[in-house]
Amino acid sequence: MAAVLNPSRQLNHLRWPEFAHMNSYWDPVQNVEVVRILAGEYYATHRHEMITTVLGSCISVCVRDRVANIGGMNHFMLPVEREGRESSGPHGLSADAAYGGYAMERLVNCILKYGGGRREHLEIKIFGGGRIMNNMADIGLQNINFIRAYLRTEGLNMTAEDVGGDFPRRMAYFPITGKVLLKKLRNIRNETIIQQETAYLADLRRQATQGGEVELFGDFNHGRR
């Protein structure tokens, strides 16, 4: 009987250079390699992969070049860009990618670079922006307003959105096809996500006044549901 190759092997050498450091795992249900991104990260690919994340008040924007069949997704925490300082986080990724303007610029420019530079070919989908931290300003709504205004200003075509509400979301994106899998996490470990976002927001604010690196979100104890 012939040996079966282990599908969980990481084919990092096939990735674009800026994403060679990203970890992945094999999903036997979807039969695909999965890259999980955290706040302040983005990922783009020309391969058949799935990008996944969990969103509370954060926003993820899925961008796909429907002609070149490449795409990617980001995950940002705040809409407002900071000025005057550039700091590097893990893997050399600037912590500024936690802010909407930087996160969009990096993802869109990456896809345009590898897809041939035709903005009219871009397909945009946005997710997240929940109101999950009741005792704080509605960061989710600020993020939603930001990304809608950004897309209008840049003349980018939004084809789908699932934003707002008072619950986190688990989502997965298939950049080659544009397919999205979305699950609204109603009362499922919401406190864990709230604690993570609250701590991360405090780190961002402290960094803005004191300098230094931001520690990105840790694992949300993701398990398949």
C-alpha positions in Angstrom: 0.0 0.0 0.0 1.4 3.4 -1.0 2.4 5.8 1.8 0.1 8.8 2.2 1.9 12.1 2.3 1.3 14.3 5.4 -0.8 17.2 4.2 0.2 19.4 7.2 3.6 20.1 5.8 4.2 23.8 5.5 5.0 24.9 2.0 6.5 28.2 3.1 8.9 28.3 0.2 5.9 28.9 -2.1 4.8 32.0 -0.3 5.7 35.5 -1.1 8.8 36.6 0.8 7.1 39.0 3.2 4.9 36.1 4.5 7.5 33.3 4.9 7.4 33.6 8.7 3.7 33.0 9.0 2.7 29.7 10.7 0.0 27.5 9.3 -1.8 24.2 9.9 -3.9 21.7 7.9 -7.7 21.7 8.1 -8.8 18.2 7.2 -12.5 19.3 6.9 -11.8 22.0 4.3 -8.9 20.1 3.0 -6.7 23.2 2.9 -3.8 24.9 4.6 -4.8 27.5 7.1 -3.1 30.7 8.1 -4.4 32.4 11.2 -3.8 36.1 11.5 -4.0 38.3 14.7 -4.5 42.0 15.3 -1.9 44.0 13.6 -1.2 41.3 10.9 -2.2 40.7 7.3 -1.6 37.9 4.9 -2.0 37.6 1.1 -1.5 34.7 -1.2 -1.8 33.3 -4.7 -2.3 29.7 -3.4 -5.4 27.8 -2.4 -5.3 28.6 1.3 -7.7 29.7 4.0 -7.1 32.7 6.2 -8.8 32.8 9.6 -9.2 35.1 12.5 -11.6 36.0 15.4 -13.0 39.6 15.5 -14.6 41.5 18.3 -14.5 45.3 17.8 -11.7 44.8 15.3 -12.2 44.8 11.5 -11.0 42.4 8.9 -11.0 43.5 5.3 -10.8 40.8 2.6 -9.3 42.0 -0.7 -9.2 39.9 -3.8 -8.0 40.6 -7.4 -10.7 38.7 -9.2 -8.7 38.6 -12.5 -5.3 37.6 -11.1 -7.0 35.2 -8.5 -4.9 36.4 -5.6 -6.1 38.0 -2.4 -5.6 38.5 1.3 -7.0 39.7 4.6 -6.0 42.1 7.4 -7.0 42.6 11.0 -6.9 46.0 12.6 -7.9 47.4 16.0 -8.3 51.2 15.6 -9.1 53.5 12.7 -6.8 56.4 13.7 -3.3 56.5 12.3 -0.5 57.6 14.6 2.0 60.1 13.4 5.7 60.7 13.7 6.9 57.3 14.7 7.6 53.9 13.1 8.1 51.0 15.4 8.7 47.4 14.5 6.7 44.6 16.1 7.2 40.8 15.8 8.7 39.5 12.5 9.6 43.1 11.5 5.9 44.0 11.1 5.3 47.6 12.2 2.8 47.9 15.0 1.2 50.6 12.9 -0.6 47.8 11.0 -2.9 47.7 14.0 -4.4 50.9 12.6 -6.8 50.9 9.7 -5.0 53.2 7.3 -1.8 51.4 7.5 -3.5 48.0 7.4 -5.3 48.8 4.3 -2.4 50.4 2.5 -0.2 47.4 3.1 -2.7 44.8 2.1 -4.0 46.7 -1.0 -0.4 47.6 -2.2 0.7 44.0 -1.7 -2.1 42.6 -3.9 -1.7 45.3 -6.5 2.1 44.5 -6.6 1.6 40.8 -7.3 -1.7 41.2 -9.3 -0.5 43.7 -11.9 -1.7 46.9 -10.3 -5.3 47.2 -11.6 -7.4 48.7 -8.8 -10.6 48.2 -10.8 -10.1 44.4 -10.4 -10.2 44.5 -6.6 -13.2 43.0 -4.8 -13.6 44.1 -1.1 -15.5 42.4 1.8 -15.5 43.8 5.4 -16.3 42.0 8.7 -16.3 42.7 12.4 -16.8 46.0 14.3 -18.9 44.5 17.0 -19.8 46.4 20.2 -18.4 43.9 22.7 -16.9 46.3 25.3 -20.0 48.0 26.8 -18.1 50.2 29.2 -15.9 51.8 26.6 -16.4 54.0 23.5 -17.9 52.1 20.6 -14.6 51.3 18.9 -16.4 48.8 16.6 -18.6 51.6 15.1 -15.6 53.9 14.7 -13.9 51.1 12.8 -16.9 50.6 10.6 -17.2 54.3 9.8 -13.6 54.4 9.0 -13.5 51.5 6.6 -16.6 52.6 4.7 -15.2 56.2 4.3 -11.8 54.8 3.3 -13.3 52.6 0.5 -15.4 55.6 -0.8 -12.4 57.9 -0.8 -10.2 55.3 -2.6 -12.9 54.3 -5.0 -12.8 50.7 -4.1 -15.8 48.5 -4.7 -17.3 46.7 -1.6 -19.2 43.6 -2.5 -20.2 42.3 0.9 -20.1 43.2 4.6 -21.2 41.7 7.9 -20.4 44.4 10.6 -21.8 45.7 13.9 -23.9 43.9 16.4 -22.9 43.0 20.0 -21.1 39.7 19.4 -17.7 38.5 18.2 -17.2 36.7 14.9 -15.1 33.8 13.8 -14.4 34.0 10.1 -12.4 32.3 7.4 -11.6 33.6 3.9 -10.5 31.8 0.7 -8.6 34.4 -1.3 -8.6 32.5 -4.5 -12.4 32.2 -4.8 -13.5 35.0 -2.5 -15.6 32.6 -0.4 -16.2 33.5 3.3 -17.2 31.3 6.2 -18.6 33.3 9.1 -19.9 32.3 12.5 -21.3 34.7 15.1 -20.1 33.8 18.5 -23.1 34.5 20.6 -22.1 34.2 24.3 -19.3 31.8 23.5 -16.2 32.7 25.4 -16.9 36.4 24.8 -15.1 37.3 28.0 -11.8 35.9 26.7 -12.1 38.1 23.5 -13.1 41.2 25.6 -10.1 40.7 27.9 -7.7 40.3 25.0 -9.0 43.4 23.1 -9.0 45.5 26.3 -5.4 44.6 27.1 -4.3 45.2 23.5 -6.0 48.6 23.3 -4.2 49.6 26.5 -0.9 48.5 25.0 -1.6 50.6 21.9 -2.4 53.7 23.9 0.6 53.2 26.1 2.9 52.8 23.1 1.5 56.0 21.6 2.7 58.0 24.6 5.8 56.0 25.7 7.2 54.3 22.6 8.1 50.7 22.4 6.6 47.6 20.8 3.1 46.3 21.0 2.6 42.6 21.8 0.1 41.3 19.4 -2.9 39.3 20.5 -2.1 35.8 21.8 -4.1 32.7 20.8 -7.8 33.0 21.6 -7.7 29.3 22.5 -9.1 28.6 19.1 -10.7 25.3 18.7 -13.0 24.1 16.0 -16.7 24.5 16.8 
